[in-house]
Amino acid sequence: PIFGPLTVKTASAEFARTFATLTASGIPIIEALEIVSRSMNNIYFREGLLRAREQVAVGTTLASAL
């Protein structure tokens, strides 16, 4: 209960930082999601990002996929 919110915030910050760096350097969003998912230590975030990648690939917005 104490570390849960901290774990989510840490993983979210890791995702945002890496994703922003990749997209700023010109990597397409779908590819950036795959790269970020491979770099995540948290398995729940990793799986969620892969699902989001699949949804974005078929036309869903990134915001609704996340």
PDB file of N, H, CA, C and O in Angstrom:
ATOM      1  N   PRO A   1       0.811  -1.217   0.000  1.00  0.00           N
ATOM      2  CA  PRO A   1       0.000   0.000   0.000  1.00  0.00           C
ATOM      3  C   PRO A   1       0.850   1.276   0.000  1.00  0.00           C
ATOM      4  O   PRO A   1       0.468   2.286  -0.591  1.00  0.00           O
ATOM      5  N   ILE A   2       1.976   1.218   0.652  1.00  0.00           N
ATOM      6  H   ILE A   2       2.286   0.397   1.132  1.00  0.00           H
ATOM      7  CA  ILE A   2       2.813   2.415   0.731  1.00  0.00           C
ATOM      8  C   ILE A   2       3.582   2.617  -0.565  1.00  0.00           C
ATOM      9  O   ILE A   2       3.690   3.740  -1.056  1.00  0.00           O
ATOM     10  N   PHE A   3       4.114   1.537  -1.120  1.00  0.00           N
ATOM     11  H   PHE A   3       4.026   0.624  -0.722  1.00  0.00           H
ATOM     12  CA  PHE A   3       4.975   1.653  -2.289  1.00  0.00           C
ATOM     13  C   PHE A   3       4.232   1.583  -3.616  1.00  0.00           C
ATOM     14  O   PHE A   3       4.819   1.886  -4.655  1.00  0.00           O
ATOM     15  N   GLY A   4       2.980   1.200  -3.614  1.00  0.00           N
ATOM     16  H   GLY A   4       2.503   0.954  -2.769  1.00  0.00           H
ATOM     17  CA  GLY A   4       2.209   1.095  -4.854  1.00  0.00           C
ATOM     18  C   GLY A   4       2.159   2.387  -5.643  1.00  0.00           C
ATOM     19  O   GLY A   4       2.549   2.413  -6.810  1.00  0.00           O
ATOM     20  N   PRO A   5       1.680   3.473  -5.020  1.00  0.00           N
ATOM     21  CA  PRO A   5       1.630   4.745  -5.760  1.00  0.00           C
ATOM     22  C   PRO A   5       3.007   5.222  -6.205  1.00  0.00           C
ATOM     23  O   PRO A   5       3.140   5.803  -7.282  1.00  0.00           O
ATOM     24  N   LEU A   6       4.017   4.988  -5.401  1.00  0.00           N
ATOM     25  H   LEU A   6       3.909   4.516  -4.526  1.00  0.00           H
ATOM     26  CA  LEU A   6       5.374   5.388  -5.771  1.00  0.00           C
ATOM     27  C   LEU A   6       5.865   4.592  -6.974  1.00  0.00           C
ATOM     28  O   LEU A   6       6.530   5.141  -7.852  1.00  0.00           O
ATOM     29  N   THR A   7       5.544   3.305  -7.020  1.00  0.00           N
ATOM     30  H   THR A   7       5.004   2.858  -6.307  1.00  0.00           H
ATOM     31  CA  THR A   7       5.937   2.462  -8.143  1.00  0.00           C
ATOM     32  C   THR A   7       5.271   2.936  -9.434  1.00  0.00           C
ATOM     33  O   THR A   7       5.914   2.989 -10.482  1.00  0.00           O
ATOM     34  N   VAL A   8       4.001   3.275  -9.362  1.00  0.00           N
ATOM     35  H   VAL A   8       3.478   3.232  -8.510  1.00  0.00           H
ATOM     36  CA  VAL A   8       3.274   3.753 -10.539  1.00  0.00           C
ATOM     37  C   VAL A   8       3.852   5.079 -11.022  1.00  0.00           C
ATOM     38  O   VAL A   8       4.031   5.282 -12.223  1.00  0.00           O
ATOM     39  N   LYS A   9       4.143   5.975 -10.092  1.00  0.00           N
ATOM     40  H   LYS A   9       3.998   5.810  -9.117  1.00  0.00           H
ATOM     41  CA  LYS A   9       4.704   7.275 -10.481  1.00  0.00           C
ATOM     42  C   LYS A   9       6.089   7.118 -11.095  1.00  0.00           C
ATOM     43  O   LYS A   9       6.424   7.798 -12.065  1.00  0.00           O
ATOM     44  N   THR A  10       6.888   6.228 -10.534  1.00  0.00           N
ATOM     45  H   THR A  10       6.616   5.675  -9.746  1.00  0.00           H
ATOM     46  CA  THR A  10       8.233   6.002 -11.067  1.00  0.00           C
ATOM     47  C   THR A  10       8.175   5.424 -12.473  1.00  0.00           C
ATOM     48  O   THR A  10       8.891   5.880 -13.364  1.00  0.00           O
ATOM     49  N   ALA A  11       7.322   4.419 -12.675  1.00  0.00           N
ATOM     50  H   ALA A  11       6.740   4.049 -11.951  1.00  0.00           H
ATOM     51  CA  ALA A  11       7.198   3.798 -13.993  1.00  0.00           C
ATOM     52  C   ALA A  11       6.622   4.796 -15.004  1.00  0.00           C
ATOM     53  O   ALA A  11       7.036   4.815 -16.163  1.00  0.00           O
ATOM     54  N   SER A  12       5.675   5.617 -14.566  1.00  0.00           N
ATOM     55  H   SER A  12       5.339   5.602 -13.625  1.00  0.00           H
ATOM     56  CA  SER A  12       5.096   6.624 -15.463  1.00  0.00           C
ATOM     57  C   SER A  12       6.134   7.656 -15.882  1.00  0.00           C
ATOM     58  O   SER A  12       6.177   8.061 -17.044  1.00  0.00           O
ATOM     59  N   ALA A  13       6.962   8.077 -14.948  1.00  0.00           N
ATOM     60  H   ALA A  13       6.927   7.747 -14.005  1.00  0.00           H
ATOM     61  CA  ALA A  13       8.013   9.040 -15.268  1.00  0.00           C
ATOM     62  C   ALA A  13       9.031   8.430 -16.223  1.00  0.00           C
ATOM     63  O   ALA A  13       9.493   9.097 -17.148  1.00  0.00           O
ATOM     64  N   GLU A  14       9.380   7.172 -16.002  1.00  0.00           N
ATOM     65  H   GLU A  14       9.005   6.630 -15.250  1.00  0.00           H
ATOM     66  CA  GLU A  14      10.323   6.479 -16.889  1.00  0.00           C
ATOM     67  C   GLU A  14       9.757   6.392 -18.307  1.00  0.00           C
ATOM     68  O   GLU A  14      10.460   6.639 -19.287  1.00  0.00           O
ATOM     69  N   PHE A  15       8.468   6.036 -18.398  1.00  0.00           N
ATOM     70  H   PHE A  15       7.896   5.835 -17.602  1.00  0.00           H
ATOM     71  CA  PHE A  15       7.820   5.966 -19.703  1.00  0.00           C
ATOM     72  C   PHE A  15       7.826   7.330 -20.389  1.00  0.00           C
ATOM     73  O   PHE A  15       8.227   7.444 -21.547  1.00  0.00           O
ATOM     74  N   ALA A  16       7.382   8.360 -19.674  1.00  0.00           N
ATOM     75  H   ALA A  16       7.057   8.267 -18.733  1.00  0.00           H
ATOM     76  CA  ALA A  16       7.249   9.683 -20.274  1.00  0.00           C
ATOM     77  C   ALA A  16       8.591  10.222 -20.748  1.00  0.00           C
ATOM     78  O   ALA A  16       8.688  10.796 -21.832  1.00  0.00           O
ATOM     79  N   ARG A  17       9.608  10.040 -19.948  1.00  0.00           N
ATOM     80  H   ARG A  17       9.529   9.574 -19.067  1.00  0.00           H
ATOM     81  CA  ARG A  17      10.940  10.551 -20.306  1.00  0.00           C
ATOM     82  C   ARG A  17      11.477   9.852 -21.557  1.00  0.00           C
ATOM     83  O   ARG A  17      11.961  10.503 -22.483  1.00  0.00           O
ATOM     84  N   THR A  18      11.386   8.528 -21.574  1.00  0.00           N
ATOM     85  H   THR A  18      10.993   7.999 -20.822  1.00  0.00           H
ATOM     86  CA  THR A  18      11.909   7.765 -22.706  1.00  0.00           C
ATOM     87  C   THR A  18      11.088   8.002 -23.963  1.00  0.00           C
ATOM     88  O   THR A  18      11.645   8.179 -25.046  1.00  0.00           O
ATOM     89  N   PHE A  19       9.767   8.008 -23.826  1.00  0.00           N
ATOM     90  H   PHE A  19       9.314   7.865 -22.946  1.00  0.00           H
ATOM     91  CA  PHE A  19       8.883   8.218 -24.966  1.00  0.00           C
ATOM     92  C   PHE A  19       9.098   9.601 -25.568  1.00  0.00           C
ATOM     93  O   PHE A  19       9.135   9.749 -26.789  1.00  0.00           O
ATOM     94  N   ALA A  20       9.240  10.611 -24.720  1.00  0.00           N
ATOM     95  H   ALA A  20       9.210  10.491 -23.728  1.00  0.00           H
ATOM     96  CA  ALA A  20       9.456  11.974 -25.210  1.00  0.00           C
ATOM     97  C   ALA A  20      10.776  12.080 -25.962  1.00  0.00           C
ATOM     98  O   ALA A  20      10.858  12.739 -26.998  1.00  0.00           O
ATOM     99  N   THR A  21      11.794  11.437 -25.442  1.00  0.00           N
ATOM    100  H   THR A  21      11.728  10.902 -24.600  1.00  0.00           H
ATOM    101  CA  THR A  21      13.098  11.473 -26.115  1.00  0.00           C
ATOM    102  C   THR A  21      13.026  10.820 -27.487  1.00  0.00           C
ATOM    103  O   THR A  21      13.559  11.348 -28.463  1.00  0.00           O
ATOM    104  N   LEU A  22      12.369   9.676 -27.557  1.00  0.00           N
ATOM    105  H   LEU A  22      11.936   9.247 -26.764  1.00  0.00           H
ATOM    106  CA  LEU A  22      12.276   8.957 -28.824  1.00  0.00           C
ATOM    107  C   LEU A  22      11.458   9.729 -29.853  1.00  0.00           C
ATOM    108  O   LEU A  22      11.873   9.855 -31.005  1.00  0.00           O
ATOM    109  N   THR A  23      10.308  10.241 -29.451  1.00  0.00           N
ATOM    110  H   THR A  23       9.971  10.138 -28.515  1.00  0.00           H
ATOM    111  CA  THR A  23       9.468  10.955 -30.415  1.00  0.00           C
ATOM    112  C   THR A  23      10.112  12.282 -30.832  1.00  0.00           C
ATOM    113  O   THR A  23       9.956  12.708 -31.976  1.00  0.00           O
ATOM    114  N   ALA A  24      10.829  12.934 -29.920  1.00  0.00           N
ATOM    115  H   ALA A  24      10.955  12.587 -28.991  1.00  0.00           H
ATOM    116  CA  ALA A  24      11.509  14.183 -30.268  1.00  0.00           C
ATOM    117  C   ALA A  24      12.624  13.950 -31.280  1.00  0.00           C
ATOM    118  O   ALA A  24      12.979  14.848 -32.043  1.00  0.00           O
ATOM    119  N   SER A  25      13.172  12.737 -31.278  1.00  0.00           N
ATOM    120  H   SER A  25      12.883  12.008 -30.658  1.00  0.00           H
ATOM    121  CA  SER A  25      14.244  12.451 -32.231  1.00  0.00           C
ATOM    122  C   SER A  25      13.711  11.919 -33.559  1.00  0.00           C
ATOM    123  O   SER A  25      14.492  11.545 -34.434  1.00  0.00           O
ATOM    124  N   GLY A  26      12.387  11.883 -33.714  1.00  0.00           N
ATOM    125  H   GLY A  26      11.753  12.187 -33.003  1.00  0.00           H
ATOM    126  CA  GLY A  26      11.798  11.535 -35.004  1.00  0.00           C
ATOM    127  C   GLY A  26      11.350  10.093 -35.147  1.00  0.00           C
ATOM    128  O   GLY A  26      10.949   9.686 -36.238  1.00  0.00           O
ATOM    129  N   ILE A  27      11.404   9.314 -34.089  1.00  0.00           N
ATOM    130  H   ILE A  27      11.730   9.644 -33.203  1.00  0.00           H
ATOM    131  CA  ILE A  27      10.950   7.917 -34.145  1.00  0.00           C
ATOM    132  C   ILE A  27       9.413   7.915 -34.198  1.00  0.00           C
ATOM    133  O   ILE A  27       8.783   8.622 -33.411  1.00  0.00           O
ATOM    134  N   PRO A  28       8.801   7.149 -35.094  1.00  0.00           N
ATOM    135  CA  PRO A  28       7.338   7.080 -35.144  1.00  0.00           C
ATOM    136  C   PRO A  28       6.752   6.553 -33.826  1.00  0.00           C
ATOM    137  O   PRO A  28       7.393   5.773 -33.121  1.00  0.00           O
ATOM    138  N   ILE A  29       5.545   6.982 -33.509  1.00  0.00           N
ATOM    139  H   ILE A  29       5.024   7.615 -34.081  1.00  0.00           H
ATOM    140  CA  ILE A  29       4.919   6.653 -32.231  1.00  0.00           C
ATOM    141  C   ILE A  29       4.822   5.147 -32.010  1.00  0.00           C
ATOM    142  O   ILE A  29       5.119   4.664 -30.917  1.00  0.00           O
ATOM    143  N   ILE A  30       4.418   4.411 -33.017  1.00  0.00           N
ATOM    144  H   ILE A  30       4.177   4.803 -33.905  1.00  0.00           H
ATOM    145  CA  ILE A  30       4.250   2.965 -32.853  1.00  0.00           C
ATOM    146  C   ILE A  30       5.590   2.301 -32.519  1.00  0.00           C
ATOM    147  O   ILE A  30       5.661   1.431 -31.651  1.00  0.00           O
ATOM    148  N   GLU A  31       6.623   2.711 -33.202  1.00  0.00           N
ATOM    149  H   GLU A  31       6.565   3.417 -33.907  1.00  0.00           H
ATOM    150  CA  GLU A  31       7.948   2.153 -32.930  1.00  0.00           C
ATOM    151  C   GLU A  31       8.456   2.595 -31.556  1.00  0.00           C
ATOM    152  O   GLU A  31       9.086   1.815 -30.841  1.00  0.00           O
ATOM    153  N   ALA A  32       8.180   3.844 -31.194  1.00  0.00           N
ATOM    154  H   ALA A  32       7.669   4.478 -31.774  1.00  0.00           H
ATOM    155  CA  ALA A  32       8.598   4.355 -29.887  1.00  0.00           C
ATOM    156  C   ALA A  32       7.913   3.589 -28.756  1.00  0.00           C
ATOM    157  O   ALA A  32       8.540   3.299 -27.738  1.00  0.00           O
ATOM    158  N   LEU A  33       6.642   3.261 -28.927  1.00  0.00           N
ATOM    159  H   LEU A  33       6.133   3.497 -29.755  1.00  0.00           H
ATOM    160  CA  LEU A  33       5.939   2.486 -27.901  1.00  0.00           C
ATOM    161  C   LEU A  33       6.568   1.107 -27.727  1.00  0.00           C
ATOM    162  O   LEU A  33       6.689   0.614 -26.606  1.00  0.00           O
ATOM    163  N   GLU A  34       6.961   0.499 -28.814  1.00  0.00           N
ATOM    164  H   GLU A  34       6.864   0.900 -29.725  1.00  0.00           H
ATOM    165  CA  GLU A  34       7.600  -0.819 -28.724  1.00  0.00           C
ATOM    166  C   GLU A  34       8.956  -0.727 -28.027  1.00  0.00           C
ATOM    167  O   GLU A  34       9.280  -1.557 -27.178  1.00  0.00           O
ATOM    168  N   ILE A  35       9.739   0.275 -28.385  1.00  0.00           N
ATOM    169  H   ILE A  35       9.476   0.949 -29.075  1.00  0.00           H
ATOM    170  CA  ILE A  35      11.053   0.444 -27.768  1.00  0.00           C
ATOM    171  C   ILE A  35      10.913   0.725 -26.275  1.00  0.00           C
ATOM    172  O   ILE A  35      11.625   0.142 -25.457  1.00  0.00           O
ATOM    173  N   VAL A  36       9.997   1.615 -25.926  1.00  0.00           N
ATOM    174  H   VAL A  36       9.418   2.089 -26.590  1.00  0.00           H
ATOM    175  CA  VAL A  36       9.796   1.944 -24.515  1.00  0.00           C
ATOM    176  C   VAL A  36       9.321   0.727 -23.744  1.00  0.00           C
ATOM    177  O   VAL A  36       9.761   0.500 -22.618  1.00  0.00           O
ATOM    178  N   SER A  37       8.432  -0.056 -24.329  1.00  0.00           N
ATOM    179  H   SER A  37       8.074   0.128 -25.245  1.00  0.00           H
ATOM    180  CA  SER A  37       7.928  -1.238 -23.613  1.00  0.00           C
ATOM    181  C   SER A  37       9.058  -2.216 -23.313  1.00  0.00           C
ATOM    182  O   SER A  37       9.061  -2.853 -22.260  1.00  0.00           O
ATOM    183  N   ARG A  38      10.019  -2.341 -24.231  1.00  0.00           N
ATOM    184  H   ARG A  38      10.016  -1.823 -25.087  1.00  0.00           H
ATOM    185  CA  ARG A  38      11.148  -3.240 -23.992  1.00  0.00           C
ATOM    186  C   ARG A  38      12.081  -2.710 -22.910  1.00  0.00           C
ATOM    187  O   ARG A  38      12.806  -3.482 -22.282  1.00  0.00           O
ATOM    188  N   SER A  39      12.066  -1.397 -22.687  1.00  0.00           N
ATOM    189  H   SER A  39      11.477  -0.770 -23.197  1.00  0.00           H
ATOM    190  CA  SER A  39      12.969  -0.822 -21.686  1.00  0.00           C
ATOM    191  C   SER A  39      12.355  -0.763 -20.286  1.00  0.00           C
ATOM    192  O   SER A  39      13.057  -0.475 -19.317  1.00  0.00           O
ATOM    193  N   MET A  40      11.049  -1.035 -20.174  1.00  0.00           N
ATOM    194  H   MET A  40      10.480  -1.269 -20.962  1.00  0.00           H
ATOM    195  CA  MET A  40      10.378  -0.948 -18.878  1.00  0.00           C
ATOM    196  C   MET A  40      10.705  -2.157 -18.004  1.00  0.00           C
ATOM    197  O   MET A  40      10.734  -3.293 -18.477  1.00  0.00           O
ATOM    198  N   ASN A  41      10.950  -1.891 -16.719  1.00  0.00           N
ATOM    199  H   ASN A  41      10.927  -0.968 -16.335  1.00  0.00           H
ATOM    200  CA  ASN A  41      11.201  -2.962 -15.763  1.00  0.00           C
ATOM    201  C   ASN A  41       9.903  -3.539 -15.211  1.00  0.00           C
ATOM    202  O   ASN A  41       9.844  -4.713 -14.846  1.00  0.00           O
ATOM    203  N   ASN A  42       8.871  -2.715 -15.151  1.00  0.00           N
ATOM    204  H   ASN A  42       8.918  -1.761 -15.447  1.00  0.00           H
ATOM    205  CA  ASN A  42       7.585  -3.132 -14.605  1.00  0.00           C
ATOM    206  C   ASN A  42       6.817  -3.909 -15.673  1.00  0.00           C
ATOM    207  O   ASN A  42       6.487  -3.366 -16.727  1.00  0.00           O
ATOM    208  N   ILE A  43       6.537  -5.181 -15.395  1.00  0.00           N
ATOM    209  H   ILE A  43       6.806  -5.623 -14.538  1.00  0.00           H
ATOM    210  CA  ILE A  43       5.903  -6.048 -16.395  1.00  0.00           C
ATOM    211  C   ILE A  43       4.490  -5.588 -16.742  1.00  0.00           C
ATOM    212  O   ILE A  43       4.047  -5.774 -17.876  1.00  0.00           O
ATOM    213  N   TYR A  44       3.772  -4.988 -15.785  1.00  0.00           N
ATOM    214  H   TYR A  44       4.132  -4.836 -14.864  1.00  0.00           H
ATOM    215  CA  TYR A  44       2.421  -4.516 -16.066  1.00  0.00           C
ATOM    216  C   TYR A  44       2.444  -3.327 -17.033  1.00  0.00           C
ATOM    217  O   TYR A  44       1.611  -3.236 -17.935  1.00  0.00           O
ATOM    218  N   PHE A  45       3.387  -2.439 -16.840  1.00  0.00           N
ATOM    219  H   PHE A  45       4.064  -2.513 -16.108  1.00  0.00           H
ATOM    220  CA  PHE A  45       3.539  -1.326 -17.778  1.00  0.00           C
ATOM    221  C   PHE A  45       3.988  -1.835 -19.133  1.00  0.00           C
ATOM    222  O   PHE A  45       3.508  -1.363 -20.164  1.00  0.00           O
ATOM    223  N   ARG A  46       4.903  -2.791 -19.142  1.00  0.00           N
ATOM    224  H   ARG A  46       5.293  -3.174 -18.305  1.00  0.00           H
ATOM    225  CA  ARG A  46       5.397  -3.355 -20.399  1.00  0.00           C
ATOM    226  C   ARG A  46       4.241  -3.939 -21.210  1.00  0.00           C
ATOM    227  O   ARG A  46       4.103  -3.641 -22.396  1.00  0.00           O
ATOM    228  N   GLU A  47       3.422  -4.756 -20.584  1.00  0.00           N
ATOM    229  H   GLU A  47       3.533  -4.998 -19.620  1.00  0.00           H
ATOM    230  CA  GLU A  47       2.291  -5.372 -21.286  1.00  0.00           C
ATOM    231  C   GLU A  47       1.272  -4.327 -21.710  1.00  0.00           C
ATOM    232  O   GLU A  47       0.709  -4.416 -22.801  1.00  0.00           O
ATOM    233  N   GLY A  48       1.032  -3.343 -20.861  1.00  0.00           N
ATOM    234  H   GLY A  48       1.490  -3.272 -19.974  1.00  0.00           H
ATOM    235  CA  GLY A  48       0.090  -2.281 -21.201  1.00  0.00           C
ATOM    236  C   GLY A  48       0.547  -1.460 -22.397  1.00  0.00           C
ATOM    237  O   GLY A  48      -0.262  -1.073 -23.241  1.00  0.00           O
ATOM    238  N   LEU A  49       1.826  -1.202 -22.463  1.00  0.00           N
ATOM    239  H   LEU A  49       2.482  -1.517 -21.778  1.00  0.00           H
ATOM    240  CA  LEU A  49       2.354  -0.435 -23.598  1.00  0.00           C
ATOM    241  C   LEU A  49       2.292  -1.234 -24.892  1.00  0.00           C
ATOM    242  O   LEU A  49       2.061  -0.668 -25.960  1.00  0.00           O
ATOM    243  N   LEU A  50       2.493  -2.534 -24.806  1.00  0.00           N
ATOM    244  H   LEU A  50       2.680  -2.994 -23.938  1.00  0.00           H
ATOM    245  CA  LEU A  50       2.363  -3.355 -26.011  1.00  0.00           C
ATOM    246  C   LEU A  50       0.918  -3.398 -26.498  1.00  0.00           C
ATOM    247  O   LEU A  50       0.666  -3.371 -27.702  1.00  0.00           O
ATOM    248  N   ARG A  51      -0.038  -3.464 -25.557  1.00  0.00           N
ATOM    249  H   ARG A  51       0.167  -3.486 -24.579  1.00  0.00           H
ATOM    250  CA  ARG A  51      -1.457  -3.409 -25.941  1.00  0.00           C
ATOM    251  C   ARG A  51      -1.789  -2.048 -26.551  1.00  0.00           C
ATOM    252  O   ARG A  51      -2.522  -1.965 -27.537  1.00  0.00           O
ATOM    253  N   ALA A  52      -1.245  -0.982 -25.958  1.00  0.00           N
ATOM    254  H   ALA A  52      -0.650  -1.049 -25.158  1.00  0.00           H
ATOM    255  CA  ALA A  52      -1.485   0.368 -26.494  1.00  0.00           C
ATOM    256  C   ALA A  52      -0.909   0.490 -27.891  1.00  0.00           C
ATOM    257  O   ALA A  52      -1.518   1.115 -28.759  1.00  0.00           O
ATOM    258  N   ARG A  53       0.261  -0.099 -28.121  1.00  0.00           N
ATOM    259  H   ARG A  53       0.755  -0.607 -27.415  1.00  0.00           H
ATOM    260  CA  ARG A  53       0.880  -0.074 -29.442  1.00  0.00           C
ATOM    261  C   ARG A  53      -0.021  -0.726 -30.476  1.00  0.00           C
ATOM    262  O   ARG A  53      -0.182  -0.204 -31.580  1.00  0.00           O
ATOM    263  N   GLU A  54      -0.608  -1.859 -30.128  1.00  0.00           N
ATOM    264  H   GLU A  54      -0.478  -2.283 -29.231  1.00  0.00           H
ATOM    265  CA  GLU A  54      -1.512  -2.553 -31.047  1.00  0.00           C
ATOM    266  C   GLU A  54      -2.737  -1.707 -31.353  1.00  0.00           C
ATOM    267  O   GLU A  54      -3.191  -1.659 -32.496  1.00  0.00           O
ATOM    268  N   GLN A  55      -3.272  -1.043 -30.340  1.00  0.00           N
ATOM    269  H   GLN A  55      -2.903  -1.082 -29.411  1.00  0.00           H
ATOM    270  CA  GLN A  55      -4.453  -0.208 -30.545  1.00  0.00           C
ATOM    271  C   GLN A  55      -4.138   1.002 -31.413  1.00  0.00           C
ATOM    272  O   GLN A  55      -4.927   1.366 -32.285  1.00  0.00           O
ATOM    273  N   VAL A  56      -2.997   1.620 -31.179  1.00  0.00           N
ATOM    274  H   VAL A  56      -2.357   1.324 -30.471  1.00  0.00           H
ATOM    275  CA  VAL A  56      -2.602   2.783 -31.980  1.00  0.00           C
ATOM    276  C   VAL A  56      -2.350   2.359 -33.426  1.00  0.00           C
ATOM    277  O   VAL A  56      -2.627   3.118 -34.355  1.00  0.00           O
ATOM    278  N   ALA A  57      -1.832   1.166 -33.612  1.00  0.00           N
ATOM    279  H   ALA A  57      -1.607   0.550 -32.857  1.00  0.00           H
ATOM    280  CA  ALA A  57      -1.551   0.674 -34.965  1.00  0.00           C
ATOM    281  C   ALA A  57      -2.821   0.519 -35.795  1.00  0.00           C
ATOM    282  O   ALA A  57      -2.774   0.625 -37.021  1.00  0.00           O
ATOM    283  N   VAL A  58      -3.960   0.267 -35.139  1.00  0.00           N
ATOM    284  H   VAL A  58      -3.999   0.181 -34.144  1.00  0.00           H
ATOM    285  CA  VAL A  58      -5.212   0.118 -35.886  1.00  0.00           C
ATOM    286  C   VAL A  58      -6.038   1.396 -35.920  1.00  0.00           C
ATOM    287  O   VAL A  58      -7.155   1.403 -36.437  1.00  0.00           O
ATOM    288  N   GLY A  59      -5.478   2.503 -35.358  1.00  0.00           N
ATOM    289  H   GLY A  59      -4.571   2.497 -34.938  1.00  0.00           H
ATOM    290  CA  GLY A  59      -6.145   3.778 -35.516  1.00  0.00           C
ATOM    291  C   GLY A  59      -6.668   4.436 -34.264  1.00  0.00           C
ATOM    292  O   GLY A  59      -7.194   5.546 -34.340  1.00  0.00           O
ATOM    293  N   THR A  60      -6.548   3.802 -33.119  1.00  0.00           N
ATOM    294  H   THR A  60      -6.121   2.900 -33.057  1.00  0.00           H
ATOM    295  CA  THR A  60      -6.994   4.414 -31.876  1.00  0.00           C
ATOM    296  C   THR A  60      -6.025   5.525 -31.489  1.00  0.00           C
ATOM    297  O   THR A  60      -4.831   5.429 -31.775  1.00  0.00           O
ATOM    298  N   THR A  61      -6.519   6.570 -30.848  1.00  0.00           N
ATOM    299  H   THR A  61      -7.489   6.648 -30.616  1.00  0.00           H
ATOM    300  CA  THR A  61      -5.623   7.640 -30.414  1.00  0.00           C
ATOM    301  C   THR A  61      -4.736   7.140 -29.283  1.00  0.00           C
ATOM    302  O   THR A  61      -5.100   6.223 -28.547  1.00  0.00           O
ATOM    303  N   LEU A  62      -3.578   7.751 -29.157  1.00  0.00           N
ATOM    304  H   LEU A  62      -3.282   8.496 -29.755  1.00  0.00           H
ATOM    305  CA  LEU A  62      -2.641   7.366 -28.103  1.00  0.00           C
ATOM    306  C   LEU A  62      -3.250   7.616 -26.729  1.00  0.00           C
ATOM    307  O   LEU A  62      -3.077   6.805 -25.818  1.00  0.00           O
ATOM    308  N   ALA A  63      -3.950   8.714 -26.573  1.00  0.00           N
ATOM    309  H   ALA A  63      -4.090   9.373 -27.312  1.00  0.00           H
ATOM    310  CA  ALA A  63      -4.553   9.048 -25.286  1.00  0.00           C
ATOM    311  C   ALA A  63      -5.555   7.994 -24.829  1.00  0.00           C
ATOM    312  O   ALA A  63      -5.556   7.602 -23.662  1.00  0.00           O
ATOM    313  N   SER A  64      -6.397   7.539 -25.733  1.00  0.00           N
ATOM    314  H   SER A  64      -6.396   7.857 -26.681  1.00  0.00           H
ATOM    315  CA  SER A  64      -7.396   6.530 -25.335  1.00  0.00           C
ATOM    316  C   SER A  64      -6.754   5.155 -25.179  1.00  0.00           C
ATOM    317  O   SER A  64      -7.232   4.340 -24.388  1.00  0.00           O
ATOM    318  N   ALA A  65      -5.697   4.887 -25.906  1.00  0.00           N
ATOM    319  H   ALA A  65      -5.309   5.549 -26.548  1.00  0.00           H
ATOM    320  CA  ALA A  65      -5.007   3.594 -25.779  1.00  0.00           C
ATOM    321  C   ALA A  65      -4.293   3.481 -24.434  1.00  0.00           C
ATOM    322  O   ALA A  65      -4.222   2.404 -23.843  1.00  0.00           O
ATOM    323  N   LEU A  66      -3.766   4.607 -23.964  1.00  0.00           N
ATOM    324  H   LEU A  66      -3.823   5.482 -24.444  1.00  0.00           H
ATOM    325  CA  LEU A  66      -3.086   4.590 -22.675  1.00  0.00           C
ATOM    326  C   LEU A  66      -4.077   4.623 -21.535  1.00  0.00           C
ATOM    327  O   LEU A  66      -3.679   4.614 -20.370  1.00  0.00           O
TER     328      LEU A  66
END
